[in-house]
Amino acid sequence: MTDLPPELATSSVTEPAPDPSRRTAVTVLAVLAVLLLVADVALGALWLSRRAHRQALESARFDAVTAARQEIVSLDSLSAATIDRDLAAVLSGTTGTFRDQFTRSQADLKALILQHKTTSSATVRSAGVVRADTSSATVLVATDRTVSDSTTPSGQLVNERWTVDLEKHGGRWLVADLQPVS
């Protein structure tokens, strides 16, 4: 064993007292790190929420346009030979005011189509969203419809424009109101 000088042998080694400013700085840095982490998590959650909302809105717009196009094609493609099926197809894509109006006028429309032996077919030229959210939308639809009947057997081309108001019910976009655009 090594002999220590007497002054060292009797003295005890003590650690220096902690510096209070150093402890405060470490505490402040730890708090800032936690706050930055919380802010990062909050901003990440906000970004994900906004992204999900944008995707839901984009999907709603696409689905509403698809439904409006299909409903207008169904409405503009009626034939005396398939009138019951054609009217049922139109009715299945409706709700609200338009469903009520169409239901009330369906018998008269059928009689008129049968009487004139009408056949019509439509193609959508363009369609676009005027306004949309995830549960309702307004879409403009432009069509070319060819109509032939007992008075015009060779057919006549008719250009039509529609404002279609849609509502989402049970996951389906349905036509709630329909107005021709002049």
C-alpha positions as CSV (number, residue, x, y, z in Angstrom):
1,M,0.0,0.0,0.0
2,T,1.2,3.5,-0.7
3,D,1.7,5.7,2.2
4,L,0.0,9.0,1.9
5,P,1.2,12.2,3.5
6,P,-0.6,12.8,6.7
7,E,-2.5,15.9,5.5
8,L,-4.0,13.8,2.6
9,A,-4.6,10.8,4.7
10,T,-6.8,12.6,7.1
11,S,-8.7,14.8,4.6
12,S,-11.7,13.5,2.9
13,V,-12.3,14.0,-0.8
14,T,-15.5,15.8,-1.4
15,E,-17.3,16.5,-4.6
16,P,-17.7,20.1,-5.6
17,A,-21.1,21.4,-4.9
18,P,-23.4,21.3,-7.9
19,D,-23.6,24.6,-9.8
20,P,-27.2,25.8,-9.5
21,S,-27.1,27.6,-12.9
22,R,-26.1,24.4,-14.6
23,R,-29.0,22.5,-13.0
24,T,-31.4,25.3,-14.1
25,A,-30.0,25.2,-17.7
26,V,-30.5,21.4,-17.9
27,T,-34.0,21.7,-16.6
28,V,-34.9,24.4,-19.1
29,L,-33.4,22.4,-22.0
30,A,-35.4,19.3,-20.9
31,V,-38.6,21.3,-20.7
32,L,-37.9,22.8,-24.1
33,A,-37.3,19.4,-25.6
34,V,-40.6,18.1,-24.2
35,L,-42.4,21.2,-25.5
36,L,-40.9,20.7,-29.0
37,L,-41.8,17.1,-29.0
38,V,-45.4,17.9,-28.0
39,A,-45.6,20.6,-30.7
40,D,-44.2,18.2,-33.3
41,V,-46.8,15.6,-32.4
42,A,-49.6,18.2,-32.5
43,L,-48.5,19.5,-35.8
44,G,-48.2,16.0,-37.2
45,A,-51.7,15.1,-36.0
46,L,-53.1,18.4,-37.5
47,W,-51.3,17.7,-40.8
48,L,-52.7,14.1,-40.9
49,S,-56.2,15.4,-40.1
50,R,-56.1,18.0,-42.9
51,R,-54.7,15.5,-45.3
52,A,-57.5,13.0,-44.5
53,H,-60.1,15.8,-44.9
54,R,-58.6,16.8,-48.3
55,Q,-58.7,13.2,-49.5
56,A,-62.3,12.7,-48.3
57,L,-63.3,15.9,-50.0
58,E,-61.5,14.9,-53.2
59,S,-63.2,11.5,-53.1
60,A,-66.6,13.1,-52.5
61,R,-66.2,15.5,-55.4
62,F,-65.2,12.6,-57.7
63,D,-68.1,10.4,-56.5
64,A,-70.6,13.2,-56.8
65,V,-69.6,13.9,-60.4
66,T,-69.8,10.2,-61.2
67,A,-73.3,9.9,-59.7
68,A,-74.6,13.1,-61.4
69,R,-73.3,11.9,-64.8
70,Q,-74.9,8.5,-64.4
71,E,-78.2,9.9,-63.2
72,I,-78.4,12.4,-66.1
73,V,-77.6,9.6,-68.6
74,S,-80.3,7.5,-67.1
75,L,-82.8,10.3,-67.2
76,D,-81.9,11.3,-70.8
77,S,-81.8,7.6,-72.1
78,L,-85.4,6.5,-72.0
79,S,-86.9,4.1,-74.4
80,A,-90.4,2.9,-75.0
81,A,-89.1,-0.7,-75.3
82,T,-87.5,-0.6,-71.8
83,I,-89.5,2.2,-70.1
84,D,-90.2,0.4,-66.8
85,R,-86.5,-0.5,-66.3
86,D,-85.4,2.9,-67.4
87,L,-87.7,4.7,-65.0
88,A,-86.7,2.4,-62.1
89,A,-83.0,3.2,-62.9
90,V,-83.7,6.9,-62.6
91,L,-85.8,6.6,-59.4
92,S,-83.1,4.5,-57.7
93,G,-80.7,7.4,-57.9
94,T,-83.0,10.0,-56.4
95,T,-83.9,11.5,-53.0
96,G,-85.8,14.4,-51.5
97,T,-87.6,16.9,-53.7
98,F,-86.5,15.4,-57.0
99,R,-87.6,11.9,-55.9
100,D,-91.1,13.3,-55.0
101,Q,-91.4,15.2,-58.3
102,F,-90.2,12.3,-60.4
103,T,-92.5,9.8,-58.6
104,R,-95.5,12.1,-59.2
105,S,-94.7,12.6,-62.9
106,Q,-93.6,9.1,-63.7
107,A,-96.9,7.8,-65.0
108,D,-97.4,10.8,-67.3
109,L,-93.8,10.5,-68.6
110,K,-94.3,6.8,-69.3
111,A,-97.6,7.4,-71.1
112,L,-96.0,10.1,-73.3
113,I,-92.9,8.0,-74.2
114,L,-95.1,5.0,-75.1
115,Q,-97.6,7.1,-77.1
116,H,-94.8,8.7,-79.2
117,K,-92.6,5.5,-79.3
118,T,-89.7,7.6,-78.0
119,T,-86.2,6.5,-77.8
120,S,-83.4,8.7,-76.5
121,S,-79.8,8.2,-75.6
122,A,-77.4,10.6,-74.0
123,T,-73.7,11.2,-73.8
124,V,-72.1,13.5,-71.2
125,R,-70.0,16.1,-72.9
126,S,-68.7,17.6,-69.6
127,A,-69.3,17.7,-65.9
128,G,-67.9,19.8,-63.1
129,V,-68.3,20.5,-59.5
130,V,-69.8,23.9,-58.5
131,R,-69.7,23.3,-54.8
132,A,-69.0,20.2,-52.7
133,D,-68.5,18.9,-49.2
134,T,-68.4,15.4,-47.9
135,S,-72.2,15.0,-47.8
136,S,-73.6,17.3,-50.5
137,A,-72.6,18.7,-53.8
138,T,-73.8,20.7,-56.8
139,V,-72.6,19.6,-60.2
140,L,-73.1,21.0,-63.7
141,V,-73.6,18.4,-66.4
142,A,-73.7,19.0,-70.1
143,T,-75.1,16.3,-72.4
144,D,-75.9,15.6,-76.0
145,R,-79.1,13.7,-76.3
146,T,-80.4,12.1,-79.4
147,V,-84.2,11.7,-79.5
148,S,-86.2,9.8,-82.0
149,D,-89.9,9.2,-81.9
150,S,-92.9,8.6,-84.3
151,T,-92.6,12.2,-85.7
152,T,-88.8,12.2,-86.0
153,P,-87.7,8.6,-86.7
154,S,-84.2,9.7,-87.8
155,G,-83.6,11.4,-84.5
156,Q,-82.8,14.9,-83.4
157,L,-79.8,16.1,-81.4
158,V,-80.6,18.1,-78.3
159,N,-77.9,19.8,-76.2
160,E,-78.8,20.0,-72.5
161,R,-77.2,21.5,-69.4
162,W,-78.3,20.6,-65.9
163,T,-77.6,21.8,-62.4
164,V,-77.7,18.7,-60.2
165,D,-77.9,18.9,-56.4
166,L,-76.8,15.7,-54.7
167,E,-76.8,14.4,-51.2
168,K,-75.0,11.5,-49.8
169,H,-77.2,8.8,-48.1
170,G,-76.0,5.5,-46.9
171,G,-72.7,5.9,-48.8
172,R,-74.5,6.7,-52.1
173,W,-74.8,10.0,-53.9
174,L,-78.4,10.7,-54.8
175,V,-80.0,13.5,-56.8
176,A,-82.0,15.7,-54.5
177,D,-82.8,18.4,-57.1
178,L,-82.4,18.9,-60.8
179,Q,-82.7,22.1,-62.8
180,P,-82.2,22.7,-66.5
181,V,-79.7,25.5,-67.3
182,S,-80.9,27.8,-70.0
